[in-house]
Amino acid sequence: MNADVQNTNRKAELLSTTVEHVSIEWRGLTGGQNGIMGVPSPALFGASFGERGVALLAIALAALALYGSWRLSSSAWGAAMRAVKDSETAAESVGLNPTTVKTVAFAISAALAGIAGGLFASLSGFVTPSTFTFLQSILFVLVVIIGGAGTVAGPLAGAVVVVLLPEALAALAEYRLLFFGALLLVVLWVAPEGIVGTAARLLARRRAPRTVRELPGDPLAAHDGARAALEVSGLTIAFGGVRAATGVAFTAPPGAITSVIGPNGAGKTTVLNVLGGFYRPDAGEIRLGEVPIAGWPAYAIARAGIARTYQTSQLFGSLSVLDNLAIARCKGELGIPFGERSRRLLAQGYEHGERLLAFVGYGGDLLRPAADLPHVDRRLVEIARALATAPRVLLLDEPGAGLSREDKQQLGRLLRRIADSGIGVVLVEHDMSMVMGISDKVVALNFGRKIAEGTPAEV
C-alpha cells in the first residue's frame, strides 16, 4: 500500500507540474502567468445563474456524478476497471482489453474534472496556473485514500474529512501539512482500506456467508462449435540470445488432457504464454480448429476460446468470488458505460458462476473478496473463472503447486471431468504421479525442444 501511495504521489506531482508549465507557456490559450480574467457565469435562456446558482448547480452535478459512479460500479464496466487494476494479465486472459478499459476510465475522469474546473472558473471569475498547486493534487489523493479507494462513497467521506479538518484546526494553519501527514499515516496503519472500505469489511464480517446452491443444469454443457483441437507446429521464440522454445510441435485434441513436462527451464511456461497470446512467437503456427491465432493479443485469444490459469494465482482480489466469475462470463462484452445492459451483463453471470463453483468443489462464501481466500480455494476459483469464459481449450500452469496430496487427487479428478466434457486441457505440472495418472498424452521438453511425445506409458 505504501508503494502504491508513493507511486501515485509521483505521478500526481509529474502531471501537476507538467500541466502548470504548459498552461504558463501557452499564452494564446491560457493568458500565461496572468491567467484568464472575467470568466462569465453560466446562463440559461439568457438568465445568469449567479454565484448561488453556480453553487447549487455544482451540488446537483456532484449528486448526479455520485449516482453515475454507483451505476458504473455495479456494472460490467465497473468490474472490468477493478479487474484491470488488480491484474492486467489475468484481465486479458478473460477477454478484457486493458487499453480500452483504462481509456474509458480516463475519459470519464477527465470529463468530470473538466466540468468541475469550468464551474470553479465561473464561480471565482478567473483562473490562473497557480490556482491548482501540487498541494491541491496531494489533497485529492488524500481524499481517496482516507475515504476508501474502490468504493463509491469513499471519496465523499474523504472530502468531508479533508474539508472540515482545516476548519477545525484554523488556529493551527501553519501546521496543516503536518496534520494531514499524520492523518494519512494513521489511516494507512489503522484502516488501510479507508473509512468506508473498513466499515464495509466490518459489516461483511457480521453477515451470514452466502454459500453455493445446487442449481440444475450442466455448467459445461457442450455448445455449437465448442470442440476444437489446438494444433502447434514449429513454435519458436527467443529472448535475446536465449532460445526458450525451438520448433515445438504437438496437437491437443478436444476431450483429452495433454501434459507438457520437463525440468525447470525447459520452456514449458514460455510455451503456455505463447499459446495464450502473452508472447508473440518468432516463428511457427498455432491453430484453434481452423483459425490461425499465432501473434494475436491475449484478450483476442481468450475470446476465441483459450482460457488459462497461472503458477501464482491471479484472481481479481478486490472483487468477490462471484464477481470474478461474472466478469469472466462477459468475455470482454461490457455494453455501454452507465447503461442498463452493462449491469445486466454482470448480473447474468452470477447463476452460471454458482454452477461452476459447485462443479469445481468450492464451498466458501460467494461474496468474500478473492484476496482473502486460502490457497486451495484460490486454485479452485481460478479454474472456475477460466471455465466461465466457455473455453474450447484450457491451459493450466502448475495448478497443483502448493496443494496437499489429497487436494491434488481431487484436482486430478476435476481435470478429468473437464476433459470428459469435451474441453481440451493442456497441463504443465511437475507432479509426475498426477501427470501420469490423468494424462491422455504427454509432451516432454528439454532446453526448449521436444524430446518425446506419446502416451504416459510410452514417454
Salt bridges, closest charged atoms under 4 A:
GLU25 OE1 - ARG27 NH1 3.85
ASP86 OD1 - LYS85 NZ 3.08
GLU88 OE2 - LYS102 NZ 2.97
GLU193 OE2 - ARG201 NH2 2.83
GLU285 OE1 - ARG287 NE 3.79
GLU333 OE2 - ARG341 NH2 2.15
GLU340 OE1 - ARG71 NH2 3.07
GLU351 OE2 - ARG355 NH2 2.75
GLU354 OE2 - ARG210 NH2 2.98
GLU354 OE2 - ARG213 NH2 2.71
ASP365 OD2 - ARG207 NH2 2.94
ASP372 OD2 - ARG201 NH1 2.70
GLU382 OE2 - ARG385 NH2 3.88
ASP397 OD2 - ARG308 NH2 3.56
GLU398 OE2 - HIS430 NE2 3.39
ASP420 OD1 - ARG416 NE 3.46
ASP431 OD2 - LYS408 NZ 3.05
ASP440 OD2 - ARG416 NH2 3.10
GLU453 OE2 - LYS441 NZ 3.32
GLU453 OE1 - LYS450 NZ 2.66
